[in-house]
Amino acid sequence: ETESKEAMKVVLTKPLSLDSIDPYDQYKAPNMLQRVLSFFKNLPPVFNIPKSQLQCYGESAYCVSDDLLGKCNIGENSIERFKAVLAWNISTLRPLNFGVAPYNPILGETHHVSRGTLNVLIEQISHHPPVTALHAMDDKENIELLWCQHPVPKFYGTWVEVEVRGKRELKLLNHEETYVMKSPNLLFKFFPPGVEWGGSDRLRCLETGLTAELTYGGRSFLGLRGTPRSIKGKIFNSYSNEPLFEINGQWDKSVTLKDLNNGEVKVLYSAKEAISGLQTPIVKDPNGVWKSESAVVWSEVSQGIMNRDWGKAREAKKTIEENQRVLLAERNLNSETWVPKHFTVLYNKENGWDCSPIVKTVPPAPIVVPLNN
């Protein structure tokens, strides 16, 4: 899981997936109080899993067993393509572990990975507040992804809700279709302790008007009622308001569609097929890895966590954070504004954060995900 380039170390770890939550049990904070404290900034490494939030965003796009993204192009008509995009959108949800979190990315941190013909490039375009931009291209399928994500936590006493603001776009360029979606919210509950996806999600094709409205549910307070990881919703034509399908299931098991014209029920999405048995990325070209790469920036911290050498992990993390403070002080002293390398960024109070890639294509990456046989 480790490659080196002279003094530059690259540490890559197993992706979050349906069957990889157990290996991360070793990183759980030891007791309830410490888990609650883990929601505050500047976490000691005992509260971290050995990967950056950038890598978690990236994994949701490039780590799949089944090529659901490629299947979005295959549909013979707009409804079939819409259903394929919806299945792919559900696949971006991954099980999370209460009380531990990925690293908060540093300003300008990048993550550049390829899976087959899909090339993914992510950059941290703001640190306070944390904002992440993602651009991905599949040149063979002529599919483009563009995300700009900004998590905003709200504290409610017995739980924390993190609203993931910003846009997610998927473009099927062959069909001239753009699908706009948002992420559900993250809910961290203290009684009983747990983390789950909640709230609502909306997926819409701008050209056809096809729309899916989704609601994510979990257990109620004290865990007495409710179905964990449930998903319900409907697909309808937003121009005519005609309901087409009912959506039902659990995103970590299977999700079905009921055709409201004939009552037929079919499986839309199987989590076992999509997000189990995921492969850890490997370094294909050590000389091509950037110094800003997440797996380089956090390599010493990750190595310390994986070896349970908390002293080493703590010192490595402290060094990164102190270096960021020095760079910030230098910029302030020189009245310099930091500018992202790969994205142009817009912000206004009305629409929030937006971004667009400076280069229209994403080059193949030096880090690759092995394809499942």
N, C-alpha and C positions, 0 to 999 in steps of 0.2 A: 504493500500500500504506500510505499515511499520511494521516490526517485530523487536523485540529487544532480544538480548542475553546478559544478565547482562548489561555491559556498551556498548556493541557492537550493534550499530543500523544498520539495513538493510533497505534502501529505494529503492523501485522499482517503475518505472513509466511506463505509457502506451507506448507501442511500436510505433515507426513511421510506419504508414501504409497509405493505400489509403484514409481512412476516419478519420485519427487522426491528420491531419495537423492543423485543426482548433483549437483544444485544445492548440496547441503550439503557436497560435497567441499571447497569453498573454505574451510570452517571447520575442516578437519582439523588437528590439532596437527602441527607440522612433522616431528617425529621420534619414534622409538619410546620414548625415555626420557620425553619430555614427555607422550606418551599414557598411559604408566603412571602418571605423576604426576597425571593428570587424575582419578584415582579419589579423590583427597583433597579436603578441604573448601576453601572460599574460592578457587575456581578463578579464575585470570585470564581475561579474556574470550576470549583466543585458544583456550580450551578449550570455549567455549560455542557452541551454535547460538542464533540470535536468537529464542528463545521460552522461556517458563517451563514447568516441569513441569506446572503446572495446565493450560496450553494443550495439552500432549501428552495428558493424561488426557481433556480435553474433546474433542479431535479424534477420539479412538478411539470416542467416542459419537456425535458429530454430523457427522463428515466421512466420508461414504460416497457412492459414485456410485449404488449401487442401494439403495433404501429397504428394507434387510433388517429393520429394526426394525418397520416397518409391516406387513411380511409375517407377523410372528409371530402376529398376530390372525386371519389368514385361514384357517389350517388347520381342516379340517372335524372333526378329532378330536384327541385329546390327543397322539398320536404325531406327527402332522403338525406340530402347534404346537411340540412338543419339538424336532423336527428344525430348524424355522425359528429357534428360539432358539439352538440349537447353531451354526447357520451365522452368526447375528449375533455370537455370542460369539467365534468364530474371527476375524471381521472386525475385532475390536478390537486384534488384533496388527498391529504396523507394523514395517517394516524399520528398524533402528537403525544408527548409525554409530559405529565404535570410536574412542575417544579424544576424542570431544566429547560434551557433555551439555547439556540444558536448564538454565536457571537454577533454583537452589533457592528455592522460593517464600518470600516473607516472611510473617510472621504476619498473618493477616487479609486476605491477598491474595485477590481474587476473579476469576472468569472467567465471564461471562454471555453466552451466545450462543444464537441460535435458528436452526433449519433447518426451514423449512416450519412445521408445527404442533408440532415438538419444541422445547421450551425447556429449556436446560441451565444450571444454576447450580453453581459449584464454589467452595469456600472452603478456605483453608489454616487448619486448626483447631489445629495445633500446629507449632512450628518445631523444637524439640529434645525428642523425636524428630520428624521430619517426618511429619505426618499430614494427609491430604486427604480432604474430604467432597464428594460429588457427589450432586445431586438433579436429576432430569430428569423432565419430564412431557410426554407427547404427548396433548393434550386431545381431539383428533379420534379417535385410535386407543384412547384410554383405557389408555395404557401408562405405567408409572412405573419409574424406575431409582433405586436408592439404593446408593451405594458409600461405603465408608470404608477408605482404603488407607494402609498404613504400610510402606514399604520398609525392609528390614533387611539390610545388607550383611555378608557373611562372607568373610574373606580366606583363601585356600588356597595361597599361594605362587605357583603358575603361573596361577591364575585367581581371580576374584572372583565370588561368587554372591550375587545380591540376591533375597531372598525377599520377595514382595509380600504382606504379611499383611493381614487385614481381610476384610470381607464385600462381596460384590456381589450385589445382588438385582434381578431384573427381574419386575415384576408385570403380568400381563395381567388387568386389573380386570374386563373383560367376562366372562372365563371363571373368575374367582376362582382364578387359578393364580399361585403364586409360585415363581420359579426362582432357586435359590441357586447361586452359582458362585465360584470363586477364580481368581486369575491364575497362570499359570506363572511360574517364576523367570527372572530375567535372568542370563545367564552371560557374563562378560567374560574372554576367554582371551588370554593374552599370547603363546603359542606354538601355532599361528600366531596373530597378532593378529586378534581378531574379537569380535563380540558377537552373541548369539543367545538365543532363548527356549528354556528347557529345563525338565526336571522334569515334574511332573504337574499335571493340572487336573481338576476334578470339577464336573459340572453336574447338579443334581437338582431335579426338580419336587416340592415338598413334598406336594402334594395327590394326585398320581397315582403317585408312587414311581418314575417313569421316571428313569433315571440314565445319564449318560455319564461314562466314565473315559477320560482322554486322557493320552498320554505324548508329550512333545516331545523331538526328538532333533536332534543336529547332528554336526559332525565330531569325531573322537576327538583325543586329544593328538597334536600334530604334523600333524593334518589328514589322516592316511593312510586312515582309514576313516570310514564313516558318511555319511548324506545330510543336507545342511544344510536346516534348516527343515522337517524331517519331522514328521508328526503321525500317531499310531496310537491305536487305542482301540476301545471297544465301547459300545453302548447296550444296557441291560438293564433289566428290571423288578426293582427292589430288594426288592419284597415277595415275589416268587416265585423270584427269581434266574434267571429265564428270559432267555437271551441273545437279542437281537432283531436287531442290526446290527453289522457290523464297520466301523470307521472307518480310512481309509488315505489318505495323500497328503502334500502339502507345502502349508503354510498360505500360502506366497507364490505358489502356482500353482493347484492344484485339490485338493479333498478329496472322496473318494467314500464312499458307504455301500453295503455289501453286505448285502442282506436275507438273513438266515440261514434263513428259511423256504423261499425259492424260488431263492436264489442270484443274484438280479437285482442288478446294480450300477448305481447312479445317481450323478450328480455332485451333491454336497450344496452345495459352495461353490466359486466361482471368484474368485480374488483379483483377476484382471484386471478383472472386472466390478464388483467391490466397492470396491477401494481404489486405482484408477488414475484419472488425470484429475481429481483432487480440486480443488475451488475454494477459493481463499483467502477467508476471511470479509471482509466490508466493513462500514464504519460507516454504519448507516442513520439513526441519530439521535444526533449528536454531543453534544447537551445531556443525553441520558439515560445517558451513560457515567459510571460511578462512578470516583472517584479511586483506589479499591482495585483496579481492573481491571488484570489482568496486562499487557495491551498498553499501559497508561498507566504503570504502575510501572516497567517495564523499557524504556520507549520510547527513551530516550537511549542506553542500552547497546546495544539492538538496532540503532539507527541507526548507531552507531559501528562495530559488527561488520559490518553490511551494506556500509558505506562503507570498510571495512578501516582505519578511523581508530582504531587500538588505544589511543592515548593518551586520546582522548575516551571510548571505551568503558570503559577502566580507571578513569578519574576518576568517571564516572557510576555505575559499580558500587560504587566505594569510598564515594561519597556515600550510596547506599542502605544499605549495610552499617553505616556509622557512625551513620546516623539510627536504625537498628534498635537499635543498642547504647545510644544515648541514651534511647530510649523504654523499653527494658528496665530501665535504671538508674533511671529515674523511677518505674516501677511498683514496683521493689524498695524504693525510698526511701519510697514511700507505702503499702507493704504491699498493693498492688493485684494482683488476679488478672485476667489478660486473659480476656475472655469472647467466644466467636464471635458474630457478628451474625446468622447464618442457620441455625445448627444448635445443638442441645443435644448435649453430648458426655458419654459415660460411659467410664470406664477402670477395669479391675481386672486383677490379675495373671493370673487364671484365663482370662478371655475376651479380654483385650487391649482395643483401642479399638473403640468403637461410637458411632454418631451417629444423630440423627433430625432431619428438617427442622422448623424452628419454624413455618413457614407451609406448609400442605399443598399449595399449588399453586406453580408457577414462572411468573412473569410473562414475557411476550414480552420479548426482549432488544433493546438498541439496536445490537448487532452481529449481523449475519445472514450465513448461508452461502447464496450463490446456488445455486438448484436447477439441476441439469443438465437440459438440454433433451432 
